[in-house]
Amino acid sequence: MAVTSASAVVIGGGPAGLMAAETLLAGGITVDLYDAMPSVGRKFLLAGKGGLNLTHAEATEKFLTRYGVRTAQLENMLAGFGATQLRDWVHGLGVATFVGTSQRVFPKEMKAAPLLRAWLHRLRAAGLRIHVRHRWTGWNEDGGLRFATPQGEQTVRPRCTILALGGGSWARLGSDGAWVSLLEAHGIAVAPLKPANCGFEVSWSTHLRVRYAGQPVKAVVVSVTDAAGMIHHRNGEFVVSDYGVEGSLIYALSAPLRDTIAAQGHATLYLDLLPDHDAARVITEVSHPRGSRSLTTHLQSRLGLKGVKAGLLREALTSEAMHDPQRLAATIKALPLKLTAPRPIDEAISSAGGVPFEALDEHLMLREMPGVFCAGEMLDWEAPTGGYLLTACFGTGRAAGLGVLNWLNSRKGS
């Protein structure tokens, strides 16, 4: 078994790990980065396949609220490296960015690959040593890091370690959550990993599934009352899928939906199919005499309800209720969808749970394991899509790197 030494080791080659490595290199520290996959940044590349959403250009105060109960823990890190600093950093790699109509920020070329290539070129030029196909398997009795490699087991004894191993989604790209048991074996309590930014299951009829699966439901407002009685509202669009519902509007509510299902066994999502029409107008239109016209034609003519929205109405109401103007109008403004389960974590865009901030000091070092720091999605926080996930991964990666530099400096002469 080969044994080597290193100044600093970063385990995990995603945005958090690479940013931690860059921060250490800038501080004059020699860095070895290890990743289990054949190349680094694989989830980053796939996430940017349809257009890399780097961050969001909304006001800082609103931006910070996207991190929910972990806003206080992330605020200082994002103050040091948030949306503005991330854009400046990307520009420093020679990659131009633009702000879309939704205030989401993208590279001008939209893709992740050019950015990652430029970044890796700069990191290697700064001295980063990258070791792929090295799966971390824990610590040995002497505190050395153990790695399974194509050449057999290797042990590395660094001065300090940054763990940036990702969450539990997209296991085929390396984020498999295998690190949880390794930390728990050393007495580190880890919050269970759960799906975030995920779809949810609905028991559709065969007709709706066959007729409308894959179709977007646009311009709606959705709301859910969570297990604590708090009402959450969002507007936008989602997609009817074969198994239920998915898309940006659903992802934005995935935390309260998931937690309500865990507490109550299901969650009821209410859809306002016509948010630009008040209830009085809807009841007036559905009550208007339709003569010989069918109800389907009447709803399309008077309210513009057709296609998948009309299909959802018929899914929610019996034929008799469809012909009751009061019931019909009420359902148009608050159509109930019973969500029975989140989709499996490996289908989720991201995951919640992980290393609690309470187990870390203010520099992201494990209180029970001096010299071991954590960063990125393996920390216990979550955020919706829209650039918030990547921004916090970069921000916590940098914070962990600065934490290592601070820790090493404090130990000089000791």
DAZI-V5510 format. One record per run of one state. SS is the DSSP state (alpha for helix, beta for strand, coil for the rest). FROM is the first residue (numbers start at 1). LEN is the number of residues. If there is no record, write none. Layout:
ss=SS from=FROM len=LEN
ss=SS from=FROM len=LEN
//
This chain:
ss=coil from=1 len=1
ss=beta from=2 len=10
ss=coil from=12 len=3
ss=alpha from=15 len=12
ss=coil from=27 len=4
ss=beta from=31 len=4
ss=coil from=35 len=7
ss=alpha from=42 len=6
ss=coil from=48 len=5
ss=beta from=53 len=4
ss=coil from=57 len=3
ss=alpha from=60 len=6
ss=coil from=66 len=2
ss=alpha from=68 len=13
ss=coil from=81 len=2
ss=alpha from=83 len=10
ss=coil from=93 len=4
ss=beta from=97 len=3
ss=coil from=100 len=4
ss=beta from=104 len=4
ss=coil from=108 len=5
ss=alpha from=113 len=13
ss=coil from=126 len=3
ss=beta from=129 len=3
ss=coil from=132 len=3
ss=beta from=135 len=5
ss=coil from=140 len=5
ss=beta from=145 len=5
ss=coil from=150 len=2
ss=beta from=152 len=12
ss=coil from=164 len=7
ss=alpha from=171 len=3
ss=coil from=174 len=5
ss=alpha from=179 len=6
ss=coil from=185 len=5
ss=beta from=190 len=7
ss=coil from=197 len=3
ss=beta from=200 len=2
ss=coil from=202 len=4
ss=alpha from=206 len=7
ss=coil from=213 len=3
ss=beta from=216 len=10
ss=coil from=226 len=5
ss=beta from=231 len=10
ss=coil from=241 len=3
ss=beta from=244 len=3
ss=coil from=247 len=1
ss=alpha from=248 len=5
ss=coil from=253 len=1
ss=alpha from=254 len=11
ss=coil from=265 len=2
ss=beta from=267 len=6
ss=coil from=273 len=6
ss=alpha from=279 len=9
ss=coil from=288 len=7
ss=alpha from=295 len=9
ss=coil from=304 len=3
ss=alpha from=307 len=10
ss=coil from=317 len=2
ss=alpha from=319 len=4
ss=coil from=323 len=2
ss=alpha from=325 len=9
ss=coil from=334 len=1
ss=beta from=335 len=5
ss=coil from=340 len=1
ss=beta from=341 len=2
ss=coil from=343 len=2
ss=alpha from=345 len=3
ss=coil from=348 len=2
ss=beta from=350 len=6
ss=coil from=356 len=1
ss=alpha from=357 len=3
ss=beta from=360 len=1
ss=coil from=361 len=4
ss=beta from=365 len=2
ss=coil from=367 len=5
ss=beta from=372 len=3
ss=coil from=375 len=1
ss=alpha from=376 len=3
ss=beta from=379 len=1
ss=coil from=380 len=8
ss=alpha from=388 len=23
ss=coil from=411 len=4
//
